[in-house]
């Protein structure tokens, strides 16, 4: 399946966290005093899907990946201005976007 070039480019623009940053964030997000999940299971399913997509070549993206990419792009655009300039906001808002790979305090790539 050939992924839409515009979607591929925009996904990689709005996902401004590296794979390592996202993986670290997903593990940190789940850390607490209660039972912690295994490191590779911490975080949201969508966050893990984003992480998996970041590790793929464009030619390896499937329809499920494309649906997640579109959802992430749509969500980030719905919650941010089009220019995606770094901006502070409510802590819960930032954490929610970071779980999708977008840190509102970082410039876009």
Secondary structure as GFF3:
##gff-version 3
##sequence-region A 1 109
A	DSSP	alpha_helix	5	14	.	.	.	ID=ss1
A	DSSP	alpha_helix	19	30	.	.	.	ID=ss2
A	DSSP	three_ten_helix	39	41	.	.	.	ID=ss3
A	DSSP	alpha_helix	45	54	.	.	.	ID=ss4
A	DSSP	three_ten_helix	58	60	.	.	.	ID=ss5
A	DSSP	alpha_helix	63	79	.	.	.	ID=ss6
A	DSSP	alpha_helix	91	98	.	.	.	ID=ss7
###
